[in-house]
Amino acid sequence: MFSRSLSLTHLAGSAALVAFLAVPAAAETSVSLGLQQEPTTLDPTSDATAAIDGIVTHNVLESLTTVNEAGEVLPDLAESWEISDDGLTYTFRLVQGVTYHDGTGFDAEDVKFSFDRAMAEDSVNPTKSIFKPIASVMVIDPHTVEIKLSDKDAFFLFNLSRGDASIVAPESVEANKTAPVGTGPFRFDSWTRGDRLTLVKNPDYRAADSVAMDKVVFRFISDPAAASAALLAGELDAFPGFPAPEMLPQFEADPRFAVTVGSTEGEVILAMNNAKAPFDNIEVRRAVNLAIDRAAIIDGAMYGRATPIGSFYPPHGPAYVDLLDKYPHDPAKAREMFEAAGVAGTTMTLRVPPFPYATRSAEIIQAQLAEAGIDAKVENVEWGFWIDEIYKKQNYDMTIIAHTSPNDMGNFARGKSYFYGFEDPEFTALWDAISTETDPDKRNALLKQGQEFLTDAAVHGFLFQLPALGVYDARLQGYWTSAPVLYEPLADLSWAE
């Protein structure tokens, strides 16, 4: 068990203690981070699990672009780019002298391979839709790539920063699920499933001198009480995405720690399977929304540390519309609507993944639906089961999940094959207009229309925006307090002297 604490009982007497203290302390170059969710694989181009990005993206694997904490797009493996006047041709100049962790050289052919693989008919990329606007990828020379789009894409450069768009090498791509090989500041070292994963510094990284940590250890701790205990015992240096909001006051009162409460792009929703009765009936979905009491859910599941949402868009975003009053909490009205639809007294299954925000919310929603005349049977399932049965096979009535990717309103334009089971040509056309509008003001106006559409259609129960709760050793520096993307660069971490 990695720990930076040393008990005096481990020292053999006062003489040893004096000798120990006389030795100048070496600079700390390792850090232990807690994660609630263990990834099922380590390849972000083949699996939608958010924890993969938290570990691998822009730490082990890199992309053409990256994003800072303010959400601004910056160069990464592409040092610069030019955009044609019609907005359809992007020419990327690649960083030279970059090598993969196995010594293989990085060049334009790797970029083409990565994009062709993501766009292939048999691609399993979890966000294949971000590559849809691409018409062609052409290698101009070893350090130049030209990408032509069939339509303008307002989110193109931002999407290129995502883990789904990681640049991988044909020589090592098959190993990436268990031992990823990239060009980033850290190399994969080891993975003990159910316990921890270790990354070590890449000495050949192009900016290696600016990377302070020689080793980063991720420990997988799903239980909130165990997470708190590990922090208090010094077994962890930090827990970004801290799963126990009820325990934050203890850390806020302890000078050893810094507590952060930031924002994320994660909309927490009560998803309803729109392709399956009774949720193919808009009146039933509206009744569910009337049965929900967001304030009670936030107080009970998040101890007040979350912001309610009335649609699928973050409250901190520039296009946010306050639609919280569209469905005021009204269990009596919900009961009437359930009765009118012929579903009052029926049993609906609520399958939830093993995350505290979901399991706690499920218990509260179960009671709220019961008050409105619906028997919601809660089933707590493992993450692998959720991915397979719910996300892939749509085998569910309702579920609770946080959608943590940015700019992801397009999920509602993915058709009935997506796990929502929702399809509406009017919204699909609206999303096409949103995603191709490059004028920010016009795009924001369209995003407002999108929020209003989804709320009026009551596609899901929109609950709250997932906060970025973090507990850190007070001496640790360089971490993000908010999460505009799913990844966070570990290369910025350091210890205060």
Residue pairs with C-beta under 8 A, 6 or more apart in sequence:
1 235
2 30
2 32
2 196
2 217
2 219
2 235
3 32
3 233
3 234
3 235
4 28
4 30
4 32
4 234
4 237
5 233
5 234
5 235
8 17
11 17
11 20
27 495
27 497
28 495
29 212
29 213
29 214
29 215
30 213
30 214
30 215
30 216
30 217
31 213
31 215
31 216
31 217
31 237
31 238
31 476
31 493
31 495
32 216
32 217
32 219
32 235
32 236
32 237
32 238
33 216
33 217
33 218
33 219
33 236
33 237
33 238
33 239
33 240
34 218
34 219
34 221
34 227
34 230
34 231
34 236
34 238
34 239
34 240
34 242
35 51
35 54
35 55
35 218
35 219
35 220
35 221
35 239
35 240
35 241
36 220
36 221
36 222
36 227
36 241
36 243
36 355
36 356
37 49
37 50
37 51
37 220
37 222
37 355
37 383
38 51
38 193
38 194
38 220
38 222
39 47
39 49
39 51
39 52
39 55
40 47
40 49
40 383
40 384
40 387
41 47
41 49
41 52
41 177
41 178
42 52
42 55
42 56
42 60
42 176
42 177
42 178
42 179
42 180
42 188
42 191
43 52
43 56
43 176
43 177
43 180
44 52
44 53
44 56
44 57
44 61
44 126
44 162
44 163
44 164
44 166
45 114
45 117
45 118
45 125
45 126
45 163
45 164
45 165
45 166
45 168
45 176
46 124
46 125
46 126
46 176
46 177
47 126
47 387
48 126
48 127
48 387
48 391
49 383
49 387
50 404
50 486
52 163
53 162
53 163
53 485
53 486
53 487
54 240
54 241
54 486
54 487
54 488
55 197
55 199
55 218
56 163
56 166
56 180
56 182
57 63
57 162
57 163
57 166
57 486
57 487
58 66
58 76
58 161
58 184
58 487
58 489
59 184
59 185
59 186
59 199
59 216
59 487
59 489
59 490
59 491
60 101
60 180
60 181
60 182
60 184
60 186
60 187
60 188
60 199
61 163
61 166
61 167
61 168
61 176
61 180
61 182
61 183
61 184
62 76
62 77
62 166
62 167
62 182
62 183
62 184
63 76
63 77
63 160
63 161
63 162
63 163
63 165
63 166
63 167
64 76
64 77
64 78
64 81
64 92
64 111
64 160
64 161
64 165
64 167
65 73
65 74
65 75
65 76
65 78
65 157
65 158
65 160
65 161
66 73
66 74
66 75
66 76
66 161
66 489
67 73
67 74
67 158
67 161
67 484
67 485
68 74
69 480
69 481
69 482
69 484
70 484
71 406
71 484
71 485
73 157
73 158
73 161
75 81
75 95
76 161
77 94
77 95
77 98
77 106
77 111
77 167
77 183
78 92
78 93
78 94
78 95
78 145
79 93
79 94
79 95
80 92
80 93
81 90
81 91
81 92
81 93
81 157
82 90
82 91
83 89
83 90
84 90
87 149
87 152
87 438
88 148
88 149
88 150
88 151
88 152
89 146
89 147
89 148
89 149
90 146
90 147
90 148
90 149
90 156
90 157
91 140
91 144
91 145
91 146
91 147
92 111
92 144
92 145
92 146
92 147
93 143
93 144
94 106
94 107
94 108
94 111
94 143
94 144
94 145
95 106
95 206
96 143
97 206
98 105
98 106
98 183
98 206
99 105
99 106
99 183
99 204
100 106
100 169
100 171
100 172
100 181
100 182
100 183
101 181
101 182
101 183
101 187
101 188
101 202
101 204
102 171
102 172
102 181
104 169
104 171
104 172
104 181
106 167
106 169
106 183
107 142
107 143
108 139
108 140
108 141
108 142
108 143
108 144
108 145
109 139
109 142
110 167
110 168
110 169
110 170
111 137
111 139
111 145
111 167
112 137
112 138
112 139
112 145
113 168
113 169
113 170
114 165
114 166
114 167
114 168
115 131
115 134
115 137
115 147
115 165
116 137
117 123
117 125
117 168
117 173
118 125
118 128
118 131
118 164
118 165
119 128
119 131
119 134
125 131
125 164
126 164
127 159
127 162
127 164
127 405
128 164
129 410
129 414
130 155
130 159
130 162
130 164
130 165
131 165
133 149
133 150
133 151
133 152
133 153
133 156
133 435
134 147
134 148
134 149
134 150
135 148
135 149
135 150
136 147
136 148
137 145
137 146
137 147
138 145
138 146
138 147
138 148
139 145
140 146
149 156
151 432
151 436
152 436
152 437
152 438
153 159
153 435
153 436
154 434
154 435
154 436
154 437
154 438
154 443
155 407
155 435
158 406
158 407
159 165
159 407
161 485
162 405
162 485
162 486
163 486
163 487
166 182
167 182
167 183
168 176
168 181
168 182
169 181
172 181
175 181
178 191
179 188
179 191
180 188
181 188
183 205
184 202
184 205
185 201
185 202
185 205
185 207
185 208
185 211
185 489
185 490
185 491
186 199
186 200
186 201
186 202
186 211
186 216
186 490
186 491
187 199
187 200
187 201
187 202
188 199
189 198
189 199
189 200
189 215
190 197
190 198
191 197
191 198
194 220
195 219
195 220
196 217
196 218
196 219
196 220
197 217
197 218
197 220
198 215
198 216
198 217
198 218
199 215
199 216
199 218
199 490
200 214
200 215
200 216
201 208
201 211
201 213
201 214
201 215
202 208
202 211
205 211
207 491
210 491
211 491
212 478
212 493
212 494
212 495
213 490
213 491
213 493
213 494
216 490
216 493
219 230
219 235
219 236
221 227
221 230
221 236
221 239
222 243
222 354
224 243
224 244
224 246
224 247
224 356
225 244
227 236
227 239
227 242
227 243
227 244
228 244
228 247
228 250
228 251
230 236
230 239
231 238
231 239
231 251
231 257
231 471
237 472
237 473
237 476
238 470
238 471
238 472
238 473
238 476
238 479
239 470
239 471
239 472
240 468
240 470
240 472
240 479
240 488
241 468
241 469
241 470
242 248
242 469
242 470
242 471
243 355
243 356
243 357
243 469
244 356
245 302
245 303
245 304
245 305
245 467
245 469
246 303
248 259
248 261
248 303
248 305
248 469
248 471
251 257
251 259
251 471
252 259
255 474
256 473
256 474
257 471
257 472
257 473
257 474
258 471
258 472
258 473
258 474
258 476
259 469
259 470
259 471
259 472
260 468
260 469
260 470
260 472
260 481
261 305
261 467
261 468
261 469
261 470
261 481
262 467
262 468
262 470
262 480
262 481
262 482
262 483
263 314
263 316
263 465
263 467
263 468
263 482
263 483
264 314
264 402
264 404
264 465
264 466
264 467
264 468
264 482
264 483
265 314
265 404
265 405
265 406
265 407
265 408
265 483
265 484
265 485
266 402
266 403
266 404
266 465
266 466
266 483
267 309
267 312
267 313
267 314
267 402
267 403
267 462
267 465
267 466
268 306
268 309
268 357
268 358
268 361
268 400
268 401
268 402
268 463
268 464
268 465
268 466
269 312
269 400
269 401
269 402
269 403
269 460
269 461
269 462
269 463
270 288
270 292
270 361
270 365
270 398
270 399
270 400
270 460
270 461
270 462
270 463
271 396
271 398
271 399
271 400
271 401
271 419
271 420
271 460
272 279
272 285
272 288
272 397
272 398
272 459
272 460
272 461
273 279
273 394
273 396
273 397
273 398
273 419
273 420
273 421
274 280
274 285
274 416
274 420
274 421
274 422
274 459
275 394
275 416
275 421
275 422
276 394
276 397
276 421
278 284
278 341
278 343
278 346
278 348
279 285
279 397
279 398
279 421
280 421
281 341
282 457
282 458
283 337
283 340
283 341
284 337
284 338
284 341
284 343
285 457
285 458
285 459
285 460
286 327
286 337
286 458
287 333
287 334
287 337
287 338
287 341
287 372
288 334
288 369
288 374
288 458
288 461
289 326
289 327
289 458
289 461
290 327
290 328
290 329
290 330
290 331
290 333
290 334
290 337
290 372
291 329
291 331
291 334
291 368
291 369
291 371
291 372
291 374
292 327
292 329
292 365
292 368
292 461
292 463
293 329
293 364
293 368
294 308
294 324
294 329
294 463
294 464
295 308
295 329
296 364
296 368
297 361
297 364
297 365
297 463
297 464
298 304
298 305
298 306
298 308
298 463
298 464
300 360
300 361
300 363
300 364
301 356
301 357
301 360
301 361
301 364
302 357
302 360
302 464
302 467
305 467
305 469
306 464
306 465
306 466
306 467
307 315
307 464
307 465
307 467
308 324
308 463
308 464
308 465
309 315
309 324
309 462
309 463
309 464
309 465
310 321
310 322
310 323
310 324
310 325
310 326
310 327
310 451
310 455
310 462
311 321
311 323
311 451
311 452
311 454
311 455
311 462
312 403
312 408
312 409
312 411
312 412
312 450
312 451
312 454
312 459
312 460
312 462
313 319
313 320
313 321
313 409
313 447
313 450
313 451
314 320
314 465
315 465
316 465
317 447
318 440
318 444
319 443
319 444
319 445
319 447
319 448
319 451
320 451
321 448
321 451
321 452
323 451
323 452
323 455
326 455
326 456
327 455
327 458
331 368
331 371
331 372
334 372
334 373
335 344
335 371
335 372
335 373
338 344
338 372
338 373
338 374
339 373
343 374
344 373
344 374
345 373
345 374
345 375
346 374
346 375
347 375
347 376
347 377
348 369
348 374
348 375
348 376
348 377
348 397
348 398
349 376
349 377
349 379
349 396
349 397
349 398
350 362
350 365
350 366
350 376
350 377
350 378
350 379
350 397
350 398
350 399
350 400
351 379
351 381
351 386
351 389
351 390
351 396
351 397
351 398
351 399
352 358
352 359
352 361
352 362
352 378
352 379
352 380
352 381
352 399
352 400
353 381
353 382
353 383
353 386
353 399
353 400
353 401
354 380
354 381
354 382
354 383
355 402
357 400
357 402
357 466
358 399
358 400
358 401
358 402
359 380
361 400
361 463
362 378
362 380
362 400
363 378
365 376
365 400
365 461
366 376
366 378
369 375
369 376
370 376
376 398
381 389
381 390
386 399
386 401
389 395
389 396
390 396
390 399
390 419
391 419
392 419
394 419
394 421
396 419
400 463
402 466
403 411
404 466
404 483
404 486
405 486
406 484
406 485
409 431
409 434
409 447
409 450
409 451
409 454
410 431
410 434
410 435
411 418
411 420
412 420
412 422
412 424
412 427
412 431
412 454
412 459
413 427
413 428
413 431
413 432
414 420
415 423
415 428
416 422
416 423
420 459
420 460
422 459
424 457
426 453
427 450
427 453
427 454
427 457
430 446
430 449
430 450
430 453
431 450
433 446
434 443
434 446
434 447
434 450
437 443
437 446
454 460
454 462
455 462
468 480
468 481
468 482
468 483
470 479
470 481
472 479
475 495
475 496
476 493
476 494
476 495
476 496
477 493
477 494
477 495
477 496
478 492
478 493
478 494
479 488
479 492
479 493
480 488
